[in-house]
Amino acid sequence: MPVEAKVFTLGVEKDKGAFVNLEELLAYIAQAENILREAFEAQSDEAWETEVHTKEFGTKTKQEALARILTHTAYHAGQIAIIHKYGQQYDAS
């Protein structure tokens, strides 16, 4: 099943306001959840040991690659939480 995702954050120095439609974002998240669930359910236990290669983190098993993606996402979620907690107190000027 092909998945299309448009990335607006790479190389962008300033928020361009690309993500402002909450209903659209919630629908995108729901679609992503369904696609991810289907992909997980389609994997056999043995398939998680299959190696994949990406330029970002080299050759890993699918299991290792998923763990890398999850920890990386959690790292950014932590950054966002700190911004939400302390961001209003910071004046960038």
ABEGO torsion letter per residue (X at the ends): XBBBBBBAABGBABBAGABABAAAAAAAAAAAAAAAAAAAAABBAAAAABBBBBAAAEBBBAAAAAAAAAAAAAAAAAAAAAAAAAAAABBAX
